[in-house]
Amino acid sequence: MITVNLSNNTEDRFQKLLGLYNGDFNSLFNSILDYKIRELKRGIQNIEIDFLFYEKKYGVSTQVFYEKFSKGEFHEHNDDYFKWSGEYEIWQEFNSELKKIS
């Protein structure tokens, strides 16, 4: 049994959402999880497209780039490096989340 304390506004919104699933909590929660999984996969795909751009532009795989960037081996200031490393970290987070809920 799970007990959740919600504000009145949130509870009203939740009840409306639950009504769309005819009061079936399992269907509602599975639908929410399926949506989250789809969004994570979509995010991962989009980031991987960016990885291909950077890999082609700089001639190095994303993983090798990130390892070297993390060690400070890329000394010049380059906005792409910061964007690329940030996307890699987000990609790791998305994959970690996906593993937890799949």
MOPAC internal coordinates of N, CA, C and O (Angstrom, degrees):
PM7 1SCF
backbone

  N    0.0000 0     0.00 0     0.00 0    0    0    0
  C    1.4446 1     0.00 0     0.00 0    1    0    0
  C    1.5274 1   108.48 1     0.00 0    2    1    0
  O    1.2310 1   120.42 1   -45.94 1    3    2    1
  N    1.2935 1   116.81 1   134.06 1    3    2    1
  C    1.4627 1   122.67 1   178.06 1    5    3    2
  C    1.5217 1   107.89 1  -115.52 1    6    5    3
  O    1.2310 1   121.18 1   -48.62 1    7    6    5
  N    1.3266 1   115.35 1   131.38 1    7    6    5
  C    1.4517 1   120.65 1   176.27 1    9    7    6
  C    1.5204 1   107.69 1  -113.13 1   10    9    7
  O    1.2310 1   120.96 1   -49.03 1   11   10    9
  N    1.3183 1   115.78 1   130.97 1   11   10    9
  C    1.4635 1   121.01 1  -178.57 1   13   11   10
  C    1.5190 1   108.40 1  -129.16 1   14   13   11
  O    1.2310 1   120.72 1   -49.54 1   15   14   13
  N    1.3193 1   116.24 1   130.46 1   15   14   13
  C    1.4594 1   121.12 1   175.63 1   17   15   14
  C    1.5264 1   108.60 1   -96.08 1   18   17   15
  O    1.2310 1   120.83 1   -60.56 1   19   18   17
  N    1.3155 1   116.02 1   119.44 1   19   18   17
  C    1.4573 1   121.67 1  -177.99 1   21   19   18
  C    1.5189 1   110.00 1  -121.29 1   22   21   19
  O    1.2310 1   121.34 1   -28.99 1   23   22   21
  N    1.3227 1   115.04 1   151.01 1   23   22   21
  C    1.4634 1   118.05 1   172.37 1   25   23   22
  C    1.5264 1   107.56 1   -68.01 1   26   25   23
  O    1.2310 1   120.39 1   -18.06 1   27   26   25
  N    1.3204 1   116.86 1   161.94 1   27   26   25
  C    1.4660 1   120.45 1  -179.49 1   29   27   26
  C    1.5179 1   111.38 1   -57.61 1   30   29   27
  O    1.2310 1   120.77 1   136.81 1   31   30   29
  N    1.3218 1   116.13 1   -43.19 1   31   30   29
  C    1.4620 1   120.48 1  -178.74 1   33   31   30
  C    1.5366 1   110.98 1   -63.16 1   34   33   31
  O    1.2310 1   120.82 1   135.17 1   35   34   33
  N    1.3102 1   116.03 1   -44.83 1   35   34   33
  C    1.4612 1   120.20 1   179.85 1   37   35   34
  C    1.5229 1   110.77 1   -66.18 1   38   37   35
  O    1.2310 1   120.42 1   139.50 1   39   38   37
  N    1.3141 1   116.80 1   -40.50 1   39   38   37
  C    1.4659 1   119.82 1   178.90 1   41   39   38
  C    1.5296 1   110.77 1   -63.31 1   42   41   39
  O    1.2310 1   120.17 1   138.34 1   43   42   41
  N    1.3225 1   117.28 1   -41.66 1   43   42   41
  C    1.4726 1   120.68 1   177.28 1   45   43   42
  C    1.5283 1   110.72 1   -60.07 1   46   45   43
  O    1.2310 1   120.79 1   134.36 1   47   46   45
  N    1.3058 1   116.10 1   -45.64 1   47   46   45
  C    1.4665 1   120.35 1  -179.71 1   49   47   46
  C    1.5244 1   110.50 1   -64.87 1   50   49   47
  O    1.2310 1   120.58 1   139.77 1   51   50   49
  N    1.3359 1   116.49 1   -40.23 1   51   50   49
  C    1.4534 1   120.73 1   178.83 1   53   51   50
  C    1.5281 1   110.71 1   -63.62 1   54   53   51
  O    1.2310 1   120.42 1   136.50 1   55   54   53
  N    1.3172 1   116.80 1   -43.50 1   55   54   53
  C    1.4697 1   120.83 1   179.23 1   57   55   54
  C    1.5256 1   110.86 1   -61.21 1   58   57   55
  O    1.2310 1   120.23 1   140.22 1   59   58   57
  N    1.3330 1   117.17 1   -39.78 1   59   58   57
  C    1.4735 1   120.71 1   177.51 1   61   59   58
  C    1.5240 1   110.02 1   -63.47 1   62   61   59
  O    1.2310 1   120.66 1   135.27 1   63   62   61
  N    1.3242 1   116.34 1   -44.73 1   63   62   61
  C    1.4594 1   120.68 1   178.85 1   65   63   62
  C    1.5236 1   110.68 1   -63.15 1   66   65   63
  O    1.2310 1   120.20 1   135.12 1   67   66   65
  N    1.3154 1   117.22 1   -44.88 1   67   66   65
  C    1.4583 1   121.81 1   178.48 1   69   67   66
  C    1.5241 1   111.04 1   -60.97 1   70   69   67
  O    1.2310 1   120.57 1   145.60 1   71   70   69
  N    1.3273 1   116.51 1   -34.40 1   71   70   69
  C    1.4635 1   121.00 1   177.54 1   73   71   70
  C    1.5183 1   112.50 1   -60.95 1   74   73   71
  O    1.2310 1   120.73 1   147.45 1   75   74   73
  N    1.3202 1   116.22 1   -32.55 1   75   74   73
  C    1.4659 1   119.57 1   177.50 1   77   75   74
  C    1.5223 1   111.99 1   -65.59 1   78   77   75
  O    1.2310 1   120.61 1   160.47 1   79   78   77
  N    1.3241 1   116.45 1   -19.53 1   79   78   77
  C    1.4584 1   122.51 1   179.72 1   81   79   78
  C    1.5255 1   111.23 1  -108.95 1   82   81   79
  O    1.2310 1   120.78 1  -158.89 1   83   82   81
  N    1.3309 1   116.12 1    21.11 1   83   82   81
  C    1.4675 1   122.74 1   178.31 1   85   83   82
  C    1.5243 1   112.40 1    52.43 1   86   85   83
  O    1.2310 1   120.78 1  -143.52 1   87   86   85
  N    1.3332 1   116.12 1    36.48 1   87   86   85
  C    1.4574 1   120.78 1   177.24 1   89   87   86
  C    1.5149 1   114.83 1    75.74 1   90   89   87
  O    1.2310 1   120.23 1  -172.09 1   91   90   89
  N    1.3130 1   117.17 1     7.91 1   91   90   89
  C    1.4700 1   121.70 1  -177.78 1   93   91   90
  C    1.5317 1   109.59 1   -87.10 1   94   93   91
  O    1.2310 1   120.99 1   -82.48 1   95   94   93
  N    1.3500 1   115.71 1    97.52 1   95   94   93
  C    1.4634 1   121.65 1  -178.75 1   97   95   94
  C    1.5223 1   112.16 1   -57.93 1   98   97   95
  O    1.2310 1   120.27 1   137.91 1   99   98   97
  N    1.3376 1   117.08 1   -42.09 1   99   98   97
  C    1.4660 1   120.27 1  -178.71 1  101   99   98
  C    1.5194 1   111.66 1   -59.51 1  102  101   99
  O    1.2310 1   120.69 1   134.30 1  103  102  101
  N    1.3237 1   116.28 1   -45.70 1  103  102  101
  C    1.4693 1   119.57 1   179.37 1  105  103  102
  C    1.5229 1   111.40 1   -63.69 1  106  105  103
  O    1.2310 1   120.79 1   138.67 1  107  106  105
  N    1.3222 1   116.09 1   -41.33 1  107  106  105
  C    1.4598 1   120.41 1   179.23 1  109  107  106
  C    1.5291 1   110.62 1   -61.56 1  110  109  107
  O    1.2310 1   120.01 1   128.62 1  111  110  109
  N    1.3205 1   117.59 1   -51.38 1  111  110  109
  C    1.4597 1   120.23 1  -177.56 1  113  111  110
  C    1.5238 1   112.18 1   -66.81 1  114  113  111
  O    1.2310 1   120.13 1   142.12 1  115  114  113
  N    1.3291 1   117.35 1   -37.88 1  115  114  113
  C    1.4659 1   119.63 1   176.27 1  117  115  114
  C    1.5258 1   111.01 1   -64.36 1  118  117  115
  O    1.2310 1   120.65 1   142.13 1  119  118  117
  N    1.3144 1   116.36 1   -37.87 1  119  118  117
  C    1.4585 1   120.54 1   177.57 1  121  119  118
  C    1.5281 1   111.01 1   -64.41 1  122  121  119
  O    1.2310 1   120.67 1   137.83 1  123  122  121
  N    1.3292 1   116.33 1   -42.17 1  123  122  121
  C    1.4671 1   120.82 1   178.11 1  125  123  122
  C    1.5256 1   110.13 1   -63.40 1  126  125  123
  O    1.2310 1   120.12 1   135.21 1  127  126  125
  N    1.3237 1   117.38 1   -44.79 1  127  126  125
  C    1.4681 1   120.87 1   178.80 1  129  127  126
  C    1.5238 1   111.47 1   -63.91 1  130  129  127
  O    1.2310 1   120.52 1   137.10 1  131  130  129
  N    1.3306 1   116.62 1   -42.90 1  131  130  129
  C    1.4669 1   120.01 1   178.20 1  133  131  130
  C    1.5224 1   111.02 1   -60.44 1  134  133  131
  O    1.2310 1   120.75 1   138.80 1  135  134  133
  N    1.3239 1   116.17 1   -41.20 1  135  134  133
  C    1.4638 1   120.83 1   177.92 1  137  135  134
  C    1.5230 1   110.65 1   -62.03 1  138  137  135
  O    1.2310 1   120.44 1   132.87 1  139  138  137
  N    1.3206 1   116.76 1   -47.13 1  139  138  137
  C    1.4721 1   121.34 1   179.93 1  141  139  138
  C    1.5252 1   110.51 1   -60.88 1  142  141  139
  O    1.2310 1   120.05 1   137.39 1  143  142  141
  N    1.3152 1   117.51 1   -42.61 1  143  142  141
  C    1.4639 1   121.84 1   178.33 1  145  143  142
  C    1.5235 1   110.55 1   -61.36 1  146  145  143
  O    1.2310 1   120.24 1   134.36 1  147  146  145
  N    1.3279 1   117.15 1   -45.64 1  147  146  145
  C    1.4716 1   120.84 1   178.79 1  149  147  146
  C    1.5256 1   111.13 1   -60.87 1  150  149  147
  O    1.2310 1   120.52 1   137.15 1  151  150  149
  N    1.3308 1   116.61 1   -42.85 1  151  150  149
  C    1.4672 1   120.56 1  -179.55 1  153  151  150
  C    1.5275 1   111.57 1   -66.17 1  154  153  151
  O    1.2310 1   119.91 1   139.30 1  155  154  153
  N    1.3146 1   117.78 1   -40.70 1  155  154  153
  C    1.4624 1   120.68 1   177.17 1  157  155  154
  C    1.5265 1   110.89 1   -63.44 1  158  157  155
  O    1.2310 1   120.61 1   135.66 1  159  158  157
  N    1.3287 1   116.43 1   -44.34 1  159  158  157
  C    1.4693 1   120.16 1   178.70 1  161  159  158
  C    1.5238 1   111.08 1   -63.00 1  162  161  159
  O    1.2310 1   120.36 1   139.88 1  163  162  161
  N    1.3104 1   116.92 1   -40.12 1  163  162  161
  C    1.4687 1   121.07 1   178.33 1  165  163  162
  C    1.5289 1   109.92 1   -64.22 1  166  165  163
  O    1.2310 1   120.40 1   137.19 1  167  166  165
  N    1.3196 1   116.84 1   -42.81 1  167  166  165
  C    1.4556 1   120.87 1   178.12 1  169  167  166
  C    1.5192 1   111.62 1   -63.13 1  170  169  167
  O    1.2310 1   120.40 1   136.99 1  171  170  169
  N    1.3163 1   116.85 1   -43.01 1  171  170  169
  C    1.4622 1   122.01 1   178.27 1  173  171  170
  C    1.5266 1   110.15 1   -60.71 1  174  173  171
  O    1.2310 1   120.64 1   134.36 1  175  174  173
  N    1.3169 1   116.39 1   -45.64 1  175  174  173
  C    1.4650 1   120.97 1   179.03 1  177  175  174
  C    1.5260 1   111.33 1   -59.68 1  178  177  175
  O    1.2310 1   120.13 1   134.22 1  179  178  177
  N    1.3131 1   117.35 1   -45.78 1  179  178  177
  C    1.4628 1   120.93 1  -178.73 1  181  179  178
  C    1.5181 1   111.47 1   -63.91 1  182  181  179
  O    1.2310 1   120.47 1   139.53 1  183  182  181
  N    1.3148 1   116.71 1   -40.47 1  183  182  181
  C    1.4652 1   120.43 1   178.38 1  185  183  182
  C    1.5304 1   109.90 1   -66.14 1  186  185  183
  O    1.2310 1   120.29 1   140.11 1  187  186  185
  N    1.3178 1   117.04 1   -39.89 1  187  186  185
  C    1.4653 1   119.74 1   179.57 1  189  187  186
  C    1.5280 1   111.80 1   -64.62 1  190  189  187
  O    1.2310 1   119.98 1   149.80 1  191  190  189
  N    1.3113 1   117.65 1   -30.20 1  191  190  189
  C    1.4651 1   120.76 1   173.77 1  193  191  190
  C    1.5276 1   109.57 1   -64.87 1  194  193  191
  O    1.2310 1   120.56 1   137.99 1  195  194  193
  N    1.3320 1   116.53 1   -42.01 1  195  194  193
  C    1.4659 1   120.33 1   176.12 1  197  195  194
  C    1.5230 1   110.82 1   -63.34 1  198  197  195
  O    1.2310 1   120.33 1   140.70 1  199  198  197
  N    1.3321 1   116.97 1   -39.30 1  199  198  197
  C    1.4638 1   120.34 1   178.10 1  201  199  198
  C    1.5277 1   110.27 1   -56.91 1  202  201  199
  O    1.2310 1   120.20 1   135.92 1  203  202  201
  N    1.3237 1   117.22 1   -44.08 1  203  202  201
  C    1.4622 1   120.83 1  -179.53 1  205  203  202
  C    1.5209 1   111.18 1   -59.66 1  206  205  203
  O    1.2310 1   120.41 1   139.92 1  207  206  205
  N    1.3269 1   116.81 1   -40.08 1  207  206  205
  C    1.4661 1   121.53 1   178.17 1  209  207  206
  C    1.5267 1   110.19 1   -60.82 1  210  209  207
  O    1.2310 1   120.63 1   128.48 1  211  210  209
  N    1.3320 1   116.40 1   -51.52 1  211  210  209
  C    1.4621 1   120.57 1  -178.32 1  213  211  210
  C    1.5297 1   111.77 1   -65.54 1  214  213  211
  O    1.2310 1   120.18 1   140.18 1  215  214  213
  N    1.3264 1   117.26 1   -39.82 1  215  214  213
  C    1.4552 1   120.79 1  -179.26 1  217  215  214
  C    1.5268 1   111.01 1   -63.27 1  218  217  215
  O    1.2310 1   121.28 1   139.78 1  219  218  217
  N    1.3267 1   115.15 1   -40.22 1  219  218  217
  C    1.4655 1   119.19 1   178.40 1  221  219  218
  C    1.5319 1   110.01 1   -69.10 1  222  221  219
  O    1.2310 1   120.46 1   137.41 1  223  222  221
  N    1.3089 1   116.72 1   -42.59 1  223  222  221
  C    1.4690 1   121.32 1  -177.09 1  225  223  222
  C    1.5304 1   111.93 1   -65.27 1  226  225  223
  O    1.2310 1   120.03 1   140.49 1  227  226  225
  N    1.3464 1   117.55 1   -39.51 1  227  226  225
  C    1.4599 1   121.13 1  -173.35 1  229  227  226
  C    1.5300 1   113.76 1  -108.80 1  230  229  227
  O    1.2310 1   119.94 1   176.03 1  231  230  229
  N    1.3320 1   117.72 1    -3.97 1  231  230  229
  C    1.4599 1   121.35 1   174.36 1  233  231  230
  C    1.5184 1   115.35 1    66.51 1  234  233  231
  O    1.2310 1   120.79 1  -147.99 1  235  234  233
  N    1.3296 1   116.09 1    32.01 1  235  234  233
  C    1.4665 1   120.36 1   179.29 1  237  235  234
  C    1.5272 1   108.24 1  -145.31 1  238  237  235
  O    1.2310 1   121.00 1   -33.82 1  239  238  237
  N    1.3411 1   115.70 1   146.18 1  239  238  237
  C    1.4654 1   119.16 1   178.88 1  241  239  238
  C    1.5268 1   109.67 1   -68.43 1  242  241  239
  O    1.2310 1   120.85 1   -23.08 1  243  242  241
  N    1.2967 1   115.98 1   156.92 1  243  242  241
  C    1.4614 1   120.89 1  -179.68 1  245  243  242
  C    1.5152 1   111.68 1   -61.17 1  246  245  243
  O    1.2310 1   120.32 1   136.52 1  247  246  245
  N    1.3137 1   117.00 1   -43.48 1  247  246  245
  C    1.4675 1   119.79 1  -178.13 1  249  247  246
  C    1.5317 1   110.81 1   -63.57 1  250  249  247
  O    1.2310 1   120.01 1   135.10 1  251  250  249
  N    1.3378 1   117.59 1   -44.90 1  251  250  249
  C    1.4663 1   120.85 1   178.69 1  253  251  250
  C    1.5232 1   109.78 1   -63.64 1  254  253  251
  O    1.2310 1   120.75 1   135.82 1  255  254  253
  N    1.3370 1   116.17 1   -44.18 1  255  254  253
  C    1.4625 1   119.87 1   177.60 1  257  255  254
  C    1.5273 1   110.50 1   -55.55 1  258  257  255
  O    1.2310 1   120.51 1   130.40 1  259  258  257
  N    1.3281 1   116.63 1   -49.60 1  259  258  257
  C    1.4646 1   120.26 1  -174.34 1  261  259  258
  C    1.5285 1   111.35 1   -64.56 1  262  261  259
  O    1.2310 1   120.71 1   139.08 1  263  262  261
  N    1.3267 1   116.26 1   -40.92 1  263  262  261
  C    1.4656 1   119.36 1   178.01 1  265  263  262
  C    1.5250 1   110.55 1   -59.92 1  266  265  263
  O    1.2310 1   120.52 1   134.09 1  267  266  265
  N    1.3379 1   116.61 1   -45.91 1  267  266  265
  C    1.4661 1   120.50 1  -179.52 1  269  267  266
  C    1.5249 1   111.03 1   -69.46 1  270  269  267
  O    1.2310 1   120.32 1   139.17 1  271  270  269
  N    1.3138 1   117.00 1   -40.83 1  271  270  269
  C    1.4722 1   120.84 1   179.79 1  273  271  270
  C    1.5263 1   110.14 1   -61.88 1  274  273  271
  O    1.2310 1   120.69 1   137.85 1  275  274  273
  N    1.3320 1   116.29 1   -42.15 1  275  274  273
  C    1.4678 1   121.28 1  -179.83 1  277  275  274
  C    1.5241 1   112.27 1   -63.75 1  278  277  275
  O    1.2310 1   120.78 1   150.75 1  279  278  277
  N    1.3306 1   116.12 1   -29.25 1  279  278  277
  C    1.4646 1   121.05 1   179.44 1  281  279  278
  C    1.5310 1   111.92 1   -87.55 1  282  281  279
  O    1.2310 1   120.34 1   179.78 1  283  282  281
  N    1.3391 1   116.96 1    -0.22 1  283  282  281
  C    1.4584 1   120.35 1   179.33 1  285  283  282
  C    1.5142 1   113.76 1    79.81 1  286  285  283
  O    1.2310 1   120.02 1  -159.81 1  287  286  285
  N    1.3231 1   117.58 1    20.19 1  287  286  285
  C    1.4635 1   120.92 1  -178.00 1  289  287  286
  C    1.5257 1   113.03 1   -79.34 1  290  289  287
  O    1.2310 1   120.04 1   170.42 1  291  290  289
  N    1.3161 1   117.52 1    -9.58 1  291  290  289
  C    1.4631 1   121.52 1   174.35 1  293  291  290
  C    1.5233 1   106.25 1  -103.83 1  294  293  291
  O    1.2310 1   120.53 1   -80.72 1  295  294  293
  N    1.3110 1   116.59 1    99.28 1  295  294  293
  C    1.4628 1   121.73 1  -171.41 1  297  295  294
  C    1.5226 1   113.96 1   -84.79 1  298  297  295
  O    1.2310 1   120.32 1   147.88 1  299  298  297
  N    1.3191 1   117.00 1   -32.12 1  299  298  297
  C    1.4660 1   118.63 1  -177.28 1  301  299  298
  C    1.5309 1   111.07 1   -72.92 1  302  301  299
  O    1.2310 1   121.15 1   -30.89 1  303  302  301
  N    1.3264 1   115.40 1   149.11 1  303  302  301
  C    1.4668 1   120.16 1   178.07 1  305  303  302
  C    1.5266 1   107.81 1   -79.87 1  306  305  303
  O    1.2310 1   121.09 1   -60.17 1  307  306  305
  N    1.3107 1   115.52 1   119.83 1  307  306  305
  C    1.4536 1   121.37 1  -178.86 1  309  307  306
  C    1.5296 1   107.43 1  -142.41 1  310  309  307
  O    1.2310 1   120.91 1   -61.02 1  311  310  309
  N    1.3214 1   115.87 1   118.98 1  311  310  309
  C    1.4674 1   119.88 1  -179.15 1  313  311  310
  C    1.5279 1   112.00 1   -58.24 1  314  313  311
  O    1.2310 1   120.40 1   144.11 1  315  314  313
  N    1.3389 1   116.85 1   -35.89 1  315  314  313
  C    1.4583 1   120.08 1   178.91 1  317  315  314
  C    1.5344 1   111.23 1   -57.98 1  318  317  315
  O    1.2310 1   120.44 1   139.64 1  319  318  317
  N    1.3196 1   116.76 1   -40.36 1  319  318  317
  C    1.4576 1   120.16 1  -178.71 1  321  319  318
  C    1.5266 1   111.20 1   -61.19 1  322  321  319
  O    1.2310 1   120.84 1   138.38 1  323  322  321
  N    1.3233 1   116.00 1   -41.62 1  323  322  321
  C    1.4635 1   119.50 1  -179.77 1  325  323  322
  C    1.5300 1   111.36 1   -70.13 1  326  325  323
  O    1.2310 1   120.64 1   140.37 1  327  326  325
  N    1.3188 1   116.38 1   -39.63 1  327  326  325
  C    1.4713 1   119.93 1   177.03 1  329  327  326
  C    1.5253 1   110.17 1   -65.13 1  330  329  327
  O    1.2310 1   120.83 1   133.86 1  331  330  329
  N    1.3227 1   116.02 1   -46.14 1  331  330  329
  C    1.4710 1   122.20 1  -178.51 1  333  331  330
  C    1.5259 1   110.26 1   -60.99 1  334  333  331
  O    1.2310 1   120.18 1   133.09 1  335  334  333
  N    1.3170 1   117.25 1   -46.91 1  335  334  333
  C    1.4683 1   119.65 1  -179.50 1  337  335  334
  C    1.5255 1   110.97 1   -65.85 1  338  337  335
  O    1.2310 1   120.31 1   141.77 1  339  338  337
  N    1.3387 1   117.02 1   -38.23 1  339  338  337
  C    1.4591 1   120.45 1   177.39 1  341  339  338
  C    1.5144 1   111.77 1   -64.29 1  342  341  339
  O    1.2310 1   120.45 1   138.32 1  343  342  341
  N    1.3253 1   116.75 1   -41.68 1  343  342  341
  C    1.4616 1   119.93 1   177.75 1  345  343  342
  C    1.5271 1   110.94 1   -65.00 1  346  345  343
  O    1.2310 1   120.62 1   143.31 1  347  346  345
  N    1.3307 1   116.43 1   -36.69 1  347  346  345
  C    1.4631 1   119.35 1   178.17 1  349  347  346
  C    1.5235 1   110.71 1   -63.43 1  350  349  347
  O    1.2310 1   120.38 1   138.15 1  351  350  349
  N    1.3120 1   116.87 1   -41.85 1  351  350  349
  C    1.4658 1   120.38 1   178.85 1  353  351  350
  C    1.5289 1   111.41 1   -65.16 1  354  353  351
  O    1.2310 1   120.20 1   139.86 1  355  354  353
  N    1.3194 1   117.23 1   -40.14 1  355  354  353
  C    1.4658 1   121.25 1   176.48 1  357  355  354
  C    1.5236 1   109.64 1   -65.32 1  358  357  355
  O    1.2310 1   120.14 1   137.93 1  359  358  357
  N    1.3316 1   117.34 1   -42.07 1  359  358  357
  C    1.4637 1   122.68 1   178.04 1  361  359  358
  C    1.5308 1   109.97 1   -58.00 1  362  361  359
  O    1.2310 1   120.48 1   137.28 1  363  362  361
  N    1.3429 1   116.68 1   -42.72 1  363  362  361
  C    1.4613 1   120.57 1   177.50 1  365  363  362
  C    1.5311 1   110.84 1   -62.87 1  366  365  363
  O    1.2310 1   120.57 1   136.13 1  367  366  365
  N    1.3301 1   116.52 1   -43.87 1  367  366  365
  C    1.4703 1   120.26 1   179.15 1  369  367  366
  C    1.5219 1   111.56 1   -62.06 1  370  369  367
  O    1.2310 1   120.65 1   134.06 1  371  370  369
  N    1.3369 1   116.36 1   -45.94 1  371  370  369
  C    1.4664 1   120.09 1   179.15 1  373  371  370
  C    1.5176 1   110.66 1   -59.67 1  374  373  371
  O    1.2310 1   119.78 1   135.90 1  375  374  373
  N    1.3252 1   118.02 1   -44.10 1  375  374  373
  C    1.4690 1   120.99 1   179.79 1  377  375  374
  C    1.5157 1   111.29 1   -64.99 1  378  377  375
  O    1.2310 1   120.26 1   141.52 1  379  378  377
  N    1.3115 1   117.12 1   -38.48 1  379  378  377
  C    1.4661 1   121.13 1   177.96 1  381  379  378
  C    1.5297 1   110.33 1   -64.29 1  382  381  379
  O    1.2310 1   120.24 1   133.82 1  383  382  381
  N    1.3321 1   117.14 1   -46.18 1  383  382  381
  C    1.4622 1   121.00 1   177.07 1  385  383  382
  C    1.5131 1   111.43 1   -59.59 1  386  385  383
  O    1.2310 1   121.02 1   135.54 1  387  386  385
  N    1.3301 1   115.65 1   -44.46 1  387  386  385
  C    1.4687 1   120.92 1  -178.48 1  389  387  386
  C    1.5274 1   110.55 1   -59.99 1  390  389  387
  O    1.2310 1   120.11 1   137.47 1  391  390  389
  N    1.3187 1   117.40 1   -42.53 1  391  390  389
  C    1.4642 1   120.90 1   179.18 1  393  391  390
  C    1.5195 1   111.15 1   -63.67 1  394  393  391
  O    1.2310 1   120.51 1   143.26 1  395  394  393
  N    1.3221 1   116.63 1   -36.74 1  395  394  393
  C    1.4695 1   120.74 1  -178.00 1  397  395  394
  C    1.5236 1   112.53 1   -68.42 1  398  397  395
  O    1.2310 1   120.22 1   145.24 1  399  398  397
  N    1.3362 1   117.19 1   -34.76 1  399  398  397
  C    1.4661 1   118.63 1  -174.15 1  401  399  398
  C    1.5157 1   113.93 1  -104.60 1  402  401  399
  O    1.2310 1   119.77 1   175.15 1  403  402  401
  N    1.3219 1   118.04 1    -4.85 1  403  402  401
  C    1.4801 1   120.17 1   179.81 1  405  403  402
  C    1.5071 1   111.34 1   -85.20 1  406  405  403
  O    1.2310 1   120.10 1   180.00 1  407  406  405

